[in-house]
Amino acid sequence: MKFGGHTYSYTDDQGRYRVVWEPHQVIQGMAYDTPILGYKVNTANLLRLWRAEAVESFDFQAFNTGDYYGAVNQKIASENITKVLYPNDEQLQGKELRLMQQYFFCSCALQDMIRLYKQLGNNDLSRFHEKFTVQLNDTHPAISVAELMRLLVDEHLMPWDQAWDITCKTFAYTNHTLLPEALEKWPLDLFGSLLPRHLQIIYEINQRFLDQVRLQYPGDNDRLRRLSIIDESGCRYVRMAHLAAVGSHAINGVAALHSELLKQTVLKDFYELTPEKFSNKTNGVTPRRWIVLSNPGLTRIITERIGEDWVKHLEQLRQLEPWAEDAEFTAQWRAVKYKNKERLAEYISNRVGVTVNPHSLFSILVKRIHEYKRQHLCVLNVITLYQMLKDNPQLDMVPQTFIFGGKAAPGYYMAKLIIKLINSVADVINRDPAVRDRLKVVFLPDYNVTLGQRVYPAADLSQQISTAGYEASGTGNMKFALNGALTIGTLDGANVEIREEVGAENFFLFGHTVEQLQELWRNGYRPWEFANGNPMLKRVLDLIGSGYFSHGDTELFRPLVEHLWQNDRYCLLADYQSYVDCHQHALQVYQDQAQWTKMSILNVARMGKFSSDRAIREYCQDIWHVEPVKVVLPETSYMTPPVQ
Ligand SMILES: *Cc1c(COP(=O)(O)O)cnc(C)c1O
């Protein structure tokens, strides 16, 4: 893999225009393979990951002149490229090392594909797209579009038009966010100094693309400016989403609502230009991990009733519907949930040192910390419940445990302040004798997939409370519902489709819709009016501001509270009352255990659509045009894997 340096051009002896890239640095990619086994079949897929290595690991010349640091410098610098996974989520990090990493992985993968293609005996790359398809999972690998063009044109001497045709047929692009601050763009000077040849190729792609647009929309310079791969407003940037959209034959969002909003917002101009490229592919989760492995108890009682085929054909969970009111089955269902809650309670006791009661309602909000996901809206509700108990110590309220978890991006100040708020509120509430064991709050540190496998099966209530229009899909919502949690949620991402599937009567809906929020902002959203007009909301905000949860420090949470009063970009105050009311309704339903259990069983029975098998099948049929391979089924059958 080459980096930096410069390019020069010449005309070769056959009269062809050629460009040579003379890099400043060359780095070697080492492949690491992991077989991904099919479930109870005789197939395995290959997961090939890459690590950066120095071409020369030790500079003897530097060493011999006494420059000991210089002797290993190059090796260290090379290996740094693949040392870290960038921990940012929904906000970009425009660092040089990140672009190097993105390019490194893309170039490794594409060079490997071409090597494999040739190894199969095909020397002529004109049918490359018939053997390989590349799905751009967000814009992080979008540089691949320019890299494949470079490999085909510069290194394999293919004419530009043919190379472009193959490139567009090879790539497809999945968008994962509508948040403008998450859309990747690279400053031109940084980009050009690291990838000088790719910048030239992108200019050429852009010029040809804009020439075509000009034919379709003569004189519409505004549209050209909006569509351009180069952002020329102020500082100049390469817009990676535009490169991905131009270089792909298919573009999709990850839930029905998200795919619609894509066409109306960030990719509107691309949709008007090439509507046929656009489709939706609603996300899914794998039932093998997210129920069979993580919830053996539930897996066992389901399989006892309907056999084990549902693990591979999740729609078959529908056969559970007739059992939703069966006395024995519902008792087993509740017993499994209770065991899972006990197991999580034990983990919480060991890891956090807080005792929680598995008989209480477990309300869980686990996901990356982000203002649009509104963990702090859940905190406002927790403090509201706390105030109700303080006002009326005899209040007959369902005992509840609120469990939070999630990582914040290192540089995201507000996200870290939200974690601080959750922990601070937990400290006060968990110690207050007035609450007695009716309200507990826990923040799980270091939330990750392994911990998720313990958490999702233990939830009664799944908190999916993002501002409508901001969560592209969500998959946590699917993992919870598949494990028998009921959802309290907004009409956002895949919540919309989950509610459609499980039935509106089995879903706790609250909050403004996308259209209602657009209307709110059109009329000038004034969050302070919501606060001043709602005594409990004002009291909760004032309590946070007063230092009640921060040992009297009135400064600590000021940035958070002031943002809500003055700006409230994610409309917490507008949705507050609807959320509190909906939560109260959920508590009421929970008191009728037969009703709650029936709703829980119906949720699981109707979650078949959200299998990743269905999602991947749709990509295979609609975008990749690939057929399933033949598999051999084993003769023996196994019930469930051993309990972890
Ligand atoms: C599923 C999962 C997510 C995604 O959760 P959302 O609620 O959809 O944001 C994030 N982190 C971990 C560890 C997960 O398992």
The ligand as a Gaussian input file, in Angstrom:
#p B3LYP/6-31G(d) Opt

LIG

0 1
 C      -26.888000      -4.000000      19.398000
 C      -25.832000      -3.187000      20.009000
 C      -25.775000      -1.811000      19.769000
 C      -26.785000      -1.096000      18.925000
 O      -27.790000      -0.674000      19.825000
 P      -28.873000       0.414000      19.405000
 O      -29.809000       0.382000      20.585000
 O      -29.532000      -0.067000      18.157000
 O      -28.164000       1.709000      19.263000
 C      -24.774000      -1.074000      20.361000
 N      -23.842000      -1.649000      21.163000
 C      -23.887000      -2.966000      21.432000
 C      -22.835000      -3.540000      22.340000
 C      -24.864000      -3.786000      20.868000
 O      -24.865000      -5.097000      21.142000

